[in-house]
């Protein structure tokens, strides 16, 4: 928990650090669009942040920025590990075992801050190729999620910032970030068997060596434009009949044709011919759409007719970190593209990690909590949790998250009594369409009973 994090401030700090961290976590969990929106929640009172999140002292937006700016991002890593460990003990992760008792772990980089003027010493710099003039500043991160081709939920792990390192003038890169991430991952999960799946820029000799040194299997995308030597090698082998070519159809979709070509024990590139990998190429032909899907990649698994389909599906599942992780953060209420604050030290990175932590908790609830799953199927989208939470808070005191989900999903089995005076004092809320929806679906259905007048 946050209580284990050492406070970097003076001993006379008035707001406990766990309260500051939990306030920021609550902001992302409730899908507040900005720090200002969360600060307005604080000022309005009756917000139940103490009851639900255990927050005793809620900082204002300025104090939150100032306090979190000095926090070391690495101090947040144990929170991810703790949730992951609980999922392991509950055997939730068994649903994600893919092949050879391994989990698919997708890695990819994405940007979360950019500005033509605002910058920190840690910001990466974008320069004009001709004039060498700095024209922009940005920070990237390397995200990691356990995925499965047959599941929509992902299990995000702690991210790794892609930024200038202390004492360095050169830009950081995704390859160096992957080295750091693998080191920390193996320190925290020394025995977890994983298959790393990544895009084409990762299928290079140094990264393959890093993966092997960290006891990780891999299925890495490889495109012809980036691997000319490898594809020339494959084409020559195919001309000599050394590759295996197979065509298959599945009973579920008999009209779709799956074409495979593979060759084991090939050099990854011309400069590192001692680094051997196994190559697989795949085409999916659909006569109804007159389109085909294509995948090509390298792996350390020996490709055979028995497991070629599974290797292909595993490699293509790398898209889930883009679609089910980054796109969800950007478009489903987490406001990933919003600049919550750059700060002078680590503020933007800390906010990004807390946002990812809130997403991990949501995904865990999606896997383990039936009420949470039902709430995602209601007419009000899940990214409106913050609005619904405010509506509930304006008419009742929430005691448990489960009660909130009951209200949200219109599935309460017990009745909740409201204070009519609270409703009357919330004139602005009562005019809200969401409030009308709330009463129509919950109060009108009889799950909430208005007190009788005396």
N, C-alpha and C positions, 0 to 999 in steps of 0.2 A: 504493500500500500504506500500511499504518499507519506505516511507518518515516518517511514524509514529513511526518507531523503534528508540529508543534512542541510540545515538552513544556512545559506551563505551570508545572511544579513547579521547586523548587530543583535545582541541578546535582548535589547529593549524594543524589538519589533512588536507592534501592536496586533497585527493580523497574522495568525499562524500560517506557515508556508503550506501545510496541507489544505487549509481553507482556500488559499489563493489558487492552488493547482486544481482543486475540485471545482472551484467556480469556473475556471477556464474549461475544464472537462464538461461541466454542465452546459456551458454555452454551446459547445459543439454537439452535445448529446441532445439538446433541445432544438437544435437547428436554428439558432439565432443568426440573423443575417449579418450582424456586426457587433462590435463591442458596445456601441451606443445602444443597440436594441437590448442587450443583456443588462446594461446599466439602467435602462428604463425599467426593466423588470425588478431590479434591486430597489429602485426608488419608490415603486408602486406599492411594495409590501404585499403580504399575503401570498408570497410566491412559493411557499412550501420547500424552498431549497434546503432548509434545515431538516425537514422531515424526510425528504426523498434522498438528498445527496449528503446529508450530515454536515452541512456547512454552517458553522457558528457565526463567523464574521465574513461578510461578503465585501470584497474590495471594490472601489470604484474603478472605472476603466483606466484612469491614469495610474493608479496604484498597481493594478494588475500588470500593466505593461512594464512599469519600472521594476517590479519584483521579479517577474519571469525573465526579464532581459538578462539578469545576472545568473540565472540557473544554468548548470551544465547539462546539456542534452543527454549525455550518457547516464545521468541519474534517473532518467525515465525508463531505461531499458528493463529494469526488474519488474515494472508493472506489466509489460507485455509477457515476460516470462512467467509471471504468476498466473495470469489468465490462461496461458497456454498449458501450464502444468495442471490446472484444474480441469481443463478439457481432456487432457490425457487421462487423469484419474477417473473421470466420468465416462471414459471410453467413447467420447464423441469423435475423436480423431480416427477411430477405426473405419468410419464411413469414407475416409479419404485415402485409404491404402489403395494403391493403383496396381503395381506389379512388383514382383519379387519383394514383397513386404516393404515397399518404398512409397513415399509420398511425392507427389509432383509439386515442386517449388518453383514458381515463376518469378524471375527477376526482370526489372525494367526501370529505366529512368524517366523522370518527368519533371517539368519545371513548375515551381509554385510561387516564384516572385520574379518580377522583372520591372525595370524602370529606366528611362533614359537619363535620369538625373540622380535619384536617390541611390545611395550605395553604402556599403560597409567595406572594411578591409577584407572581409571574407567573401565578398561578392565576386562572381566570375565576370570577366569583361568581354564584351563584344566589340571588335574593332573593325574599322573600314579597311578592306584589303589593300586599297590603293594608298590611302593617306596614313594608315595605321592609327587613325584617331579613334579614341574610345567613344562609341556611339550608344552603348547600353550596358546595364548591369543586371545580373540575374543570379538566382540560386536554384539549383536542381536538387533532386533527391533520388536515391535508388530505393525503389519499393520492392517488397517481397511478400508474396502471398502463396499459401498452400491452396491448390486448386484441384478440381477433378472434372473431367469432361462431362460427367452426368449430373453435376450439381451446380446450382446457381450461386450458392453461398461460397465465399472465399474466407480464408483465415489469414488476415494480414499479420505480418511480423514487424518488428521494429525497423524503421527505415534508416538509411544511411545518408546524411547530407552530402551533396556534391558541391563543395565550396573550396575556396583557397584555404589550405591548411596553415597552421601557425608558423610564421617565419618563411612562408613560401610566397613568391611573387607570381609564379606560373599558375595558370588555370588548373583546377582539378578536373578529373575526367571520370567517366562511368567505370572504366577499367580499374582505376585505383580505388574508387569507392567499393567496387565488388571485392577487391582484396581485403579491405577493412571489414566489409560486411561478413565475408566468409570466416575471417578470423574470429570475430565476435560471436557469430552463429555457432561455430564449433566449440567455443569456450562455454557457451550456455547450453548447447544441446550436443554433447560429445557422441552420443550413441544413436541419434535420430537418423534413420536411413532415408535419404531424399534423392530425387532425380531433378537436377536443375534444368529448367527449360527457359531458353532465352532467344532473342532475335539474332539476326545475322552478324551484327558487329561483335558478338561474343564468341563466335566460332573461330578463334585464333589460338595459336600455340601457347602463348603465355597464360591465357585464361584456362585452357584445358589442363595445363600443368597445375595451376592453382586449384582447380576442381579436384583433380586426382590427389593432390597433397592434402586436401581437406576431406578426403574420403567421401566424395560426392559423385554419384552417377550423373550423366548429362544426356540431354537431347537438345542439340543446338541447331537452330535454323541456319541454312547455308544457301545463299543465292549465287547464281552463276556470275553475275556482274562483279561480285566481291571475291570470288574464288575461282579465277580463271584456270589456274594450274590444276586444282582439284577436279573441275568439270572436264578439262581436257583429258586428264588421267582416266576419268570414268568413261568418257566417250571412246577413247582408244580401247579400253577394256571391253566395252560393249561391242565394238567392231570386231573384236577377236572372240566374241562369244563367252566372255568371262563373267559377265553380270547375270544375275537371275532376274528374269522377266515373268511376272505372273499377273493374271487377270482374275477377278473374283466378283461375285454378286451375292448380295445378302437377301434372305427370304423376306425381310421386312420391307425392303425397297428393291424389288427385282429389276426395275427399270434403270437403276443407277449402276454403272460399271466402275469398279475400283481397279486401277492399274498400278502395279508396283514394279520398281526396279531397284535392286540393291547389290552392294558389293562390300564385303568385309575386308578389313586390314588394308586400308589405303592411307597414304600420307596426307596430312591436313594441308600442307602447302609445300612449296618448293624449297624454302629455307629451312624447314623443320621436318624433313622426311622421316626422322626417327620417331616423331609423334604420330602414332597410328590410330585411326578411328574407323568406324564402320559407317558406310554411306547408304542412305535410303531416299528414294524419290517416289512421289505418289501423285496420281492424277485421278480426279473424280469426274466422270462423264455423266451428264444428265441430259438425255435427248429431249426432254420436255422443255427445258429452259435454254437449250443450245449453249450452255455455259459449262466450263469445267473449273474445278478447284485444284490447286497445285500446292504441294509441299515438298521441300527438299531439305535434308539436314544430316548432321553427323551425330553419332552416339557412341558410347562405350559398350553398349549392349550388342552382343552378336545378333545380327538380324537373320531371322529364319522365317520360313513360311508360316510357322505357328504363331509368332509374335509380331510380325511386321505390321499388322493392323493396329495392335495395341501401341506400338512405338510411334506410329504415325499419329494416332489420336492424342497420345501424350505430348508430342511435339507441338501439335496445333493448339493444344490447350493453353499455350503461353499467352494467347490473346485475352485470356480471362483476367489478367492483371490490368489490362487496358480497359476492357469492357466492364468487368464486374468490380474493379477496384477504383481506378482513376476516374472513369466516367461517372461512377456512382458518387464519388466525392465531389465532382464538379457539378453534377446535374440533379442530385437527389437531396438537396437541402444542407449539405455540409459546407457549401460555399467555398470550395477549395481554391477558386480563382480570386476570392476576395482577399485583399491585403489587410489583415487584422493588425498589422504593425510590424515595422522592420526592426526598430530598436537600435541600439548601439553595439550590442554583443550577440546574443543568441535568441532574441525574442521570436523572430519569424520561424526559426527552426523548432523552438519549443512549442509554438502554436501548431505547427505542422505535425509534430509527434503526438500532441494531445488530441488533435483531430483524428489521426490514425488510430489512436487508442479508443476513442469514442466509436469509431467505425468497427473496431474489433469487438467491442462489447455488444454493439448492435448485431453483428454477424453471429456472435455466440448465442444471443437471445433468439435469433432467427432459427438456430439449430436446436435449441434446448427448450424454449418457452412457447407453448402452444398459444397462449394469449397474444404474445408478440407476433406470431405468424398470422393469427386472425386479424390483428390490427392492420397489417399490410394489405388485407383484402377488402377493407372497408371503403366506402365512397370517398372519405377524406384521405388523401395520400399520406404516407408515413412521414414525408418531409414537412408536413404541417403539424408534427407533434408539438412544437413550441406553441402554436396557436391554440391547439386543443388543450394543452397543459395550462395555458393562461386562462382559458374559459373555465376549466375545472377549478382552478385556483381561486377564481373570483366568486365561486358559489359554494365551495366546500373545502375542508382541510383534508388533503390526501395523506393517508397513513402508510401506504405501501405502493410500490411500483405496480404490483399486481392489481390493486384497486384502480390505478390509472388506466391500465390496459383494459380492465373490465369496462370502464366508462367509455374508453375509446372504441372498443369493439362492439359496444351495445350487447354485452353478454353477461351483465351482472345477475347473479342469482339472489343477492341480498339488496335491500333497499337503502338508499343513501339519503339522509335528511339534510336539507339546505337551510341556511339562514336567509330569510327573505330580506332582511335589512342589508345584507351584503349585496344582494342582487340590485336593490334599489340604488345603492351608492355607486354602482358600476354603470352609469348612464352610457358611457362611450361603448362599453362592451356589449350592452344590450342591443345596440344598433348594428352590431357586426353580423354579417350574413352567416359567418361561422357559428356565432352564438345561437342564431335561429336554427341552424342545422343541428346543433347540439341538443337544443330543447325538443325539436321535432322528433329526433331519433332516440333520445334517451329519456327525457322527462315525459314526453308524450306517450312513450311506450310503457310507462309505469315503473321504471326501475329506480327513479328518483321521486320521492314523495315530498311535496311542499308541506311545511308545518301548518297546522290549523290555527286560525286566528282565535285569540281568546277575547 
